[in-house]
Amino acid sequence: MSLKPGGKPPYFPFVAQKLTSSAPIRHGGPRFPSEATRAGAAAVEANAAAVTDTATDAGRGGEHRTPWATLAAPKLRVLIVDDELALTRSLARVLASHGFGVVPVGDGAAAIAALQGGRFDVVLSDIRMPTMDGVELLRALHTLDPDLPVLLMTADPRVETAAQAVELGALQYLLKPVPVDDLVLGIRRAVEHSQTLRRQREALELMRENPLVEGRADLAIHLDRCLATLWVAFQPIVRSGDGSLFGYEALLRSTEPTLPHPGAVIDAAEKLHRIHELGRRVRALAAESFAPMCACDTPDGAAGPLLFVNLHTRDLLDPSLTDRSEPLARLAHRVVLEVTERAAMDDVGDVRAHIATLRAMGYRIALDDLGAGYAGLTSFALLEPDFVKLDMSLVRDVHTSPLKQKLIGSMTGLCKDMGMQIVAEGIETVEERAPLLDLGCDLMQGYLFAKPGRAFPAHVWP
């Protein structure tokens, strides 16, 4: 999304006097029209009340005019949250003209009440509001509906707030004024993303309710079959300086039709309290494939590529992880354990003690998916990782987002100060790679270089 004006569609008109007229929306107006907005707020409220009254009269047989908030059979419903009511209604009129059903509210409490009383497809919220700001609202919304997409807007961008927004799962962080076409496209993409997540969740639930997978016993049978046929794919990780091979990430793959992807396998293992069993299986398979690479190792393993292996948070409690006789433990000097925080770190207890034990065995530690909503700053402080992996949501289209570039630049600077290496994953195009090189990412991973495959796929440096 473009965050800067110039050569773009018209910006939202923040001119209060235009809100009560039928004149077309025009480009222009102040960036911070608070005084003008307040001056016109009463007129806007009166106009909104008149529209509502007209709709009510229509229900009694009077003249019917379709107001912006009661569009006939809207395809998508948008909840707008902003304490500047005139601006909110201006946004609502614009979005309604693009076929959205729109409900505007003035604060976080009203937004929560609206969500509890009806269905919405996306939330568009200002960040700086009294009582409950946009970040606090985002946290509350994820409690109500973790799949509901949220777009945050601000005229006063700050790195700290943006980092919180990304950490909590905000799909986009928009700078006011936002081009109309960009906003409409952003809303539609957010809804598509949310619908995909919902379909995946519902598909898993249907599998569990299906007679083929009915009850824990049947789910256990399918997980057993999955574990028996599980295999591990490897994806290269390359150095940003010259594109040379640095290591591989081991990725679980399932051939079981009822548990067709890693998320389904992990969800089943969580439900059956068999995360440790799944983790052991993946680690054993990864070690079996990688061991031949270590046959001629120097004592410190410095000569060869590293192996990145994912850990569920609860794997830290598995005694086999620190058993030196385990296959992966014998390769520890060449292994980086990626901690993926699907479960709360609080469930583990003394995280630092567990990590210290693993380091003493020779393992290095990575924090996975920073920016995905799972991996937060608390995990960052607890793990003190050697590597930090940026989630692909930050990497995607980074060349078009100055805000993402600023966030990644800040993270890269912090990591370098602390002696950590940054891995940018999910890179798909040379355009995405370019700013990541400029921002100082040490390592890179993604389809641009190689797709995951059986041991061990070759990589390219386009």
SVG drawing of the C-alpha trace seen along z (x, -y; Angstrom):
<svg xmlns="http://www.w3.org/2000/svg" viewBox="-47 -25 85 71">
<polyline fill="none" stroke="black" stroke-width="0.4" points="0.0,0.0 1.3,-3.5 1.6,-5.6 2.6,-8.8 0.6,-11.2 1.5,-11.8 0.1,-10.2 -2.6,-8.4 -6.4,-8.4 -8.1,-11.2 -7.6,-11.4 -10.4,-11.3 -11.8,-14.8 -11.8,-16.0 -13.8,-19.1 -16.7,-19.3 -19.0,-21.6 -19.0,-19.1 -20.4,-16.3 -24.0,-17.6 -24.2,-18.4 -24.8,-16.2 -21.8,-17.7 -19.3,-15.1 -16.3,-14.4 -13.3,-16.4 -9.6,-16.2 -8.1,-18.5 -8.7,-19.7 -6.4,-19.9 -4.6,-16.8 -5.6,-17.6 -9.0,-19.3 -10.0,-18.9 -11.3,-22.4 -13.3,-22.2 -14.5,-18.8 -15.7,-19.9 -17.4,-22.9 -19.4,-20.7 -20.0,-17.9 -23.5,-19.1 -24.6,-19.4 -23.2,-16.0 -25.1,-14.5 -28.3,-16.2 -27.9,-14.9 -27.3,-11.4 -30.4,-11.6 -32.5,-12.8 -31.2,-9.9 -32.2,-7.4 -35.6,-9.0 -36.2,-8.8 -35.4,-5.0 -37.8,-4.6 -40.5,-6.4 -39.9,-4.2 -40.7,-1.2 -44.1,-2.7 -44.8,-3.3 -43.3,-6.7 -40.7,-7.9 -37.8,-5.5 -34.2,-6.8 -31.4,-4.3 -29.0,-5.8 -25.3,-4.9 -25.6,-2.9 -28.5,-0.7 -27.3,0.3 -29.5,3.1 -27.8,6.5 -24.2,5.2 -21.6,7.7 -19.2,6.7 -19.8,4.9 -17.2,2.5 -17.1,1.2 -15.4,-2.2 -14.0,-3.4 -12.8,-7.0 -13.6,-9.7 -13.6,-12.4 -17.3,-11.7 -17.4,-13.9 -14.3,-12.2 -15.9,-8.8 -19.0,-9.7 -17.0,-11.0 -15.2,-7.7 -18.5,-5.9 -20.0,-7.8 -17.0,-7.0 -17.0,-3.3 -20.7,-3.1 -20.3,-4.5 -18.1,-1.5 -20.8,1.0 -19.9,1.6 -22.3,1.8 -20.9,-0.7 -21.5,-1.3 -19.5,-4.1 -18.9,-4.4 -17.0,-6.9 -14.9,-4.8 -13.7,-1.4 -16.5,-0.5 -19.1,-1.3 -17.1,0.9 -17.1,3.8 -20.8,3.4 -21.5,3.3 -19.4,6.5 -21.3,8.3 -24.6,7.3 -23.8,8.1 -21.5,9.5 -18.8,7.5 -16.3,8.5 -13.6,5.9 -12.8,3.2 -11.2,-0.1 -10.0,-1.9 -8.1,-5.1 -5.2,-4.5 -5.2,-7.7 -8.6,-7.8 -9.5,-8.6 -10.3,-5.9 -9.4,-2.9 -6.8,-3.5 -6.6,-1.5 -4.0,1.0 -6.0,1.7 -9.1,2.2 -7.2,4.6 -6.2,6.7 -9.9,6.8 -11.2,7.6 -8.9,10.6 -10.4,12.0 -13.9,11.7 -12.9,13.0 -9.3,13.9 -10.0,14.1 -11.6,10.6 -9.3,8.5 -8.4,5.1 -6.9,2.1 -5.4,-0.7 -5.2,-4.3 -3.1,-7.2 -2.0,-10.6 0.9,-10.4 2.8,-7.2 5.2,-5.9 7.5,-2.9 6.5,-1.7 2.8,-1.8 3.3,-0.2 5.4,2.6 2.6,3.3 0.0,3.3 2.0,5.8 2.7,8.0 -1.1,8.1 -1.9,9.1 -3.2,5.9 -3.2,6.7 -2.3,3.1 -1.2,-0.1 -2.4,-3.0 -1.2,-6.6 -3.9,-9.3 -4.9,-10.5 -5.4,-7.2 -6.1,-7.0 -9.6,-5.8 -8.7,-3.0 -5.9,-1.8 -8.3,-1.7 -10.9,0.2 -8.4,2.7 -6.9,3.1 -10.3,3.8 -11.1,6.4 -7.7,8.1 -8.1,8.2 -11.5,9.8 -10.2,12.4 -7.3,13.2 -9.8,13.5 -12.1,15.8 -9.2,18.0 -8.4,18.4 -12.0,19.1 -12.3,21.7 -9.2,23.5 -10.5,23.5 -13.9,24.7 -12.4,27.4 -10.5,28.7 -13.6,28.6 -15.6,30.4 -12.9,33.1 -13.2,33.6 -17.0,33.8 -17.0,36.0 -17.8,39.7 -14.3,40.4 -12.7,38.4 -15.4,38.5 -14.1,38.3 -10.7,38.4 -10.2,42.1 -10.6,41.6 -8.5,38.5 -5.8,40.5 -5.9,43.1 -5.4,40.5 -2.6,38.8 -0.9,42.2 -1.2,42.7 0.2,39.2 3.2,39.8 4.0,43.1 4.1,41.5 5.4,38.0 8.4,36.7 10.6,33.6 11.2,31.0 14.2,28.7 14.3,25.1 17.6,23.3 18.6,20.2 21.1,18.0 23.6,15.3 22.5,11.8 26.0,10.8 26.7,13.2 23.8,15.6 25.8,18.5 24.2,21.4 24.0,20.8 21.7,23.5 18.3,25.3 15.0,25.2 13.4,28.5 9.6,28.4 7.2,31.2 5.0,32.6 2.0,34.8 0.6,37.4 -2.4,38.2 -5.5,36.9 -7.5,36.0 -4.5,34.0 -3.2,32.5 -1.1,29.6 1.3,28.8 -1.3,26.6 -3.8,29.5 -1.2,31.9 -0.1,29.6 -3.7,28.8 -4.5,32.6 -1.4,33.1 -2.3,30.3 -5.9,31.6 -4.6,35.1 -1.8,33.8 0.8,35.4 3.0,32.4 6.0,34.1 5.5,37.2 5.1,35.1 8.2,33.0 10.4,36.1 9.3,37.6 10.2,34.4 13.5,34.0 14.4,37.7 13.6,37.4 15.5,34.1 18.6,35.6 18.5,38.7 18.6,36.7 21.1,34.1 23.6,36.5 25.6,37.3 26.4,33.7 28.1,33.7 30.2,36.8 33.3,34.9 32.7,32.0 35.3,29.9 34.8,29.9 32.8,26.6 30.9,27.5 31.9,24.2 32.6,25.6 29.1,26.7 25.5,25.4 23.3,25.2 20.0,27.0 17.0,24.9 14.4,27.1 11.1,25.8 10.1,26.2 6.6,25.8 6.8,23.9 5.7,27.0 8.6,29.0 10.8,27.1 9.2,29.3 10.0,32.5 12.9,34.4 14.0,36.0 15.0,32.6 17.9,32.4 18.8,36.1 22.3,36.2 21.7,39.6 19.0,38.4 20.0,38.2 19.5,34.4 21.5,33.8 24.5,35.4 24.4,32.8 23.7,29.9 26.7,27.9 25.1,27.6 21.5,27.1 19.4,23.9 16.2,24.5 13.4,22.2 11.0,21.5 7.5,20.9 5.3,19.5 1.9,21.2 1.4,21.6 2.2,19.0 5.7,18.9 4.1,18.7 3.1,22.4 6.8,23.4 7.9,22.1 11.6,21.1 12.2,20.5 15.7,19.1 16.8,22.2 15.5,24.5 17.3,22.3 20.5,22.3 20.5,26.1 20.1,26.3 22.8,23.7 25.2,25.8 24.5,28.8 25.7,26.7 22.3,25.6 21.7,22.1 18.3,20.5 16.1,18.6 12.9,16.7 10.5,17.6 7.8,15.4 8.6,12.1 5.7,9.8 3.2,12.6 1.3,12.0 2.7,15.0 6.3,13.9 6.3,10.8 8.8,8.7 8.5,10.8 9.7,13.9 12.5,11.8 13.7,10.9 13.3,14.4 15.0,16.3 17.8,13.8 18.1,15.6 21.0,15.9 18.7,15.5 15.5,13.6 13.2,14.6 11.0,11.9 7.5,13.2 6.6,13.2 3.7,10.8 6.4,8.1 8.3,9.2 5.4,9.4 5.4,6.3 8.0,4.6 9.2,2.7 5.9,0.8 5.6,0.1 7.8,-2.6 6.3,-1.7 7.4,2.0 10.8,0.8 11.1,-1.4 9.9,1.4 12.4,3.9 15.2,1.3 14.5,0.7 14.5,4.4 17.6,5.0 19.4,2.2 18.4,3.6 19.4,7.1 22.8,6.0 23.4,4.1 22.7,7.3 24.8,9.5 21.8,11.3 21.3,12.2 18.1,11.3 16.6,13.8 13.9,12.5 11.7,15.4 9.0,15.6 10.8,13.6 9.2,14.3 10.5,11.5 13.7,9.6 11.7,6.4 11.1,7.7 14.7,8.6 16.1,5.2 15.0,3.2 15.8,6.1 19.4,6.0 19.5,2.2 18.1,2.6 20.8,5.0 19.0,8.4 21.8,11.0 20.1,14.0 17.2,14.7 14.8,17.5 11.9,17.9 10.6,19.2 12.8,16.7 15.8,18.8 14.3,22.3 11.1,24.1 11.1,26.7 11.9,30.1 13.4,33.5 17.0,33.4 18.5,31.2 17.2,28.8 19.6,26.6 19.2,22.8 19.7,19.9 20.6,16.2 18.7,14.3"/>
</svg>
